[in-house]
Amino acid sequence: MQEDLLYLLAHSIRLLPFESRKDCQSMFSYVFRFKPANSLSPEPPAMAYTIQQRPEVIVELCRGYGYKESAMPCGVVLREILRQYEDVASIILHDESRGNQRAISIDEIDPREAPVQTGEGVFWQFFTWIENGAFEVSTDAFTTFRVTFHGRQPELLTRHKQLLALYLEKNFDLFFDRYNTVLVQSKSYVTKRQSIKLLGELLLDRANYNIMTAYVESGDHLKICMTLLKDDRKMVQYEGFHVFKVFVANPHKSAPVQRILVNNRERLLRFLPSFLEDRTEDEQFMDEKSFLIRQIESMGPAPLSDYS
């Protein structure tokens, strides 16, 4: 650590031969887990040092996705530490350093007081890596992106939820504009499907109630969702349905959402009964679809002025 080896390796891993990159990945994993028997710290020394004094290591591991040679070894290390340490997720979300600039310190981060992001930080680069990277880079980057939101251990998952809820509330417009434009409407089938599924999970999570209510107030968001229902690929339709149902089931629909649903009422009532009709063994889906049909029927063909 005194020689700054962790930073140098994270920054230069792409330059190493294939086998050396694998060795480097293993070394990071071991060092970030290693805890001396006499240690009183709850965290391994290397992990504590990285979080508290050298967050640039975390940022450089993320930037490894900019190169196909380093994407996967860096991704493996990132996911391991993201699943264990909320502070790692916090640094990734809030850092906006560029180039060789100093990364944000964990002591500088207060999720409740953090300023609105510019969209130029390392977290926002994941959208580019997912959309524009080679298939294996894109897939790995999305997996890390997802872990940043979800974690794995139940107790850490709760803390991640609180952190992410605050972050998304503060950066709502920027995040969902980019998420919908780059990921949900991606030309890549894998990216599109995974992104819609993650969106549905985020909206249906109780910790994100404020996020959900803000999202389903938007008529533009509903239009994107209704377009997904008509996609040629059934799994995109299916994942889109789980977002669409949140709009329809919402008892406090905004005027723009009500207007769109009413204007499309007859078309929806013709479309939904035969929508994914081969999923007869999926009882939950069939029940939810029937519920949505009843909800749309109950809205009635009211004039637009009733919803203005």
Residue pairs with C-beta under 8 A, 6 or more apart in sequence:
1 45
1 46
1 49
1 54
4 54
6 28
6 31
6 46
6 50
6 54
6 57
7 54
7 56
7 57
7 60
9 24
9 27
9 28
10 28
10 57
10 60
10 61
10 64
10 74
11 60
13 21
13 24
13 64
13 69
13 70
13 73
13 74
14 21
14 64
14 67
14 69
14 70
15 69
16 24
21 69
21 70
21 73
22 73
24 73
25 73
25 74
25 76
25 77
28 61
28 77
29 76
29 77
29 80
31 44
31 46
32 44
32 46
32 47
32 50
32 77
32 80
32 81
33 44
34 44
34 45
34 46
35 41
35 43
35 44
35 45
36 45
39 45
41 48
43 51
43 85
47 81
47 84
47 85
50 57
50 58
51 58
51 85
51 87
51 88
51 91
51 106
52 105
52 106
52 107
55 91
55 95
55 103
55 104
55 105
55 106
56 97
56 102
56 103
58 78
58 81
58 88
58 91
58 92
58 95
58 103
59 91
59 92
59 95
59 97
59 103
59 122
61 74
61 77
61 78
62 74
62 78
62 92
62 122
62 125
62 126
63 122
63 125
64 70
64 71
64 73
64 74
64 75
65 71
65 74
65 75
65 125
65 126
65 129
65 133
65 137
65 140
65 141
65 144
66 125
66 129
68 133
68 134
68 136
68 137
71 129
71 133
71 136
71 137
71 140
71 141
72 136
72 137
72 140
75 140
75 141
75 143
75 144
78 88
78 144
78 147
79 143
79 144
79 147
81 88
82 88
82 89
82 92
82 144
82 147
82 148
82 151
83 147
83 151
83 152
83 153
83 156
84 153
84 156
86 151
86 156
86 159
86 160
86 163
87 106
89 148
89 151
89 160
89 163
89 164
90 106
90 109
90 111
90 163
91 103
91 104
91 106
91 109
92 122
92 123
92 148
93 121
93 123
93 148
93 163
93 164
93 167
94 104
94 109
94 111
94 114
94 117
94 121
94 123
94 167
95 103
95 104
95 121
95 122
95 123
96 104
96 117
96 118
96 120
96 121
96 122
97 103
97 104
97 121
97 122
98 120
111 163
111 166
111 167
112 166
114 166
114 167
114 170
116 170
116 171
116 174
117 123
117 124
117 170
117 171
117 174
119 174
119 178
123 148
124 178
126 141
126 144
126 145
126 148
127 178
127 179
127 182
127 183
128 182
129 137
129 138
129 141
130 138
130 141
130 142
130 145
130 182
130 183
130 186
130 191
131 138
131 182
131 183
131 186
131 188
131 191
132 138
133 141
135 190
138 188
138 190
138 191
139 190
142 191
142 194
142 195
146 194
146 198
149 160
149 164
149 198
149 202
150 157
150 160
150 201
151 157
151 159
151 160
158 207
161 205
161 207
161 208
162 207
164 207
164 208
165 207
165 208
165 210
165 211
168 175
168 202
168 208
168 211
169 210
169 211
169 214
172 211
172 214
176 215
176 221
179 195
179 199
180 221
180 224
183 191
183 192
183 195
184 192
184 195
184 196
184 199
184 224
184 228
185 192
185 224
186 192
186 195
189 233
189 236
192 236
193 233
193 235
193 236
193 239
196 228
196 236
196 239
196 240
196 242
196 243
197 239
197 242
199 243
200 239
200 242
200 243
200 246
202 208
202 211
202 212
203 211
203 212
203 215
203 216
203 243
203 246
204 212
204 242
204 246
212 246
213 250
213 252
215 221
215 246
216 222
216 246
216 247
216 250
216 253
216 254
216 257
217 254
217 256
217 257
218 254
218 256
218 257
219 254
219 256
219 257
219 259
219 260
221 247
222 244
222 247
222 256
222 257
222 260
222 261
223 260
225 240
225 243
225 244
225 247
226 244
226 260
226 264
228 236
228 237
228 239
228 240
228 243
228 244
229 237
229 240
229 241
229 244
229 271
229 275
230 237
231 237
231 240
234 276
237 275
237 276
238 276
238 279
238 285
241 275
241 276
241 285
241 288
241 289
244 292
245 288
245 291
245 292
247 253
247 257
247 261
248 261
248 292
248 295
248 296
249 291
249 292
249 295
250 257
253 261
255 307
255 308
258 299
258 307
259 304
259 307
259 308
261 268
261 296
261 299
262 299
262 300
262 301
262 302
262 304
262 307
263 304
265 296
265 299
265 300
265 301
266 301
268 296
269 293
269 296
269 297
272 289
272 292
272 293
272 296
273 293
275 289
276 285
276 289
279 285
279 286
280 286
